[in-house]
Amino acid sequence: MCLKLIVKEFNAWLGTEHNDLYLTVNCRNKAAYQLYLAVGFIDTKELYLGGQAGPQHIMCFKSKTTDEMGL
């Protein structure tokens, strides 16, 4: 139920135009990476290398319904 609420909140925040939301997560932070995948973020397979904390995965949340996500 909590994941559905998160997805609904993301969609409400993104609006109805199917905007995308991007974030970065440190490559060493496996727990956060798995959490973002679980709530619907996609790994773009690109890395951000400009931060002081080391390489980071660039992840994208594409606005869609919970049914489309299988939740």
Secondary structure, 3 states (H helix, E strand, C coil): CHHHHHHHHHHHHHCCCCCEEEEEEECCCHHHHHHHHHCCEEEEEEEECCCCCCCEEEEEEECCCHHHHCC
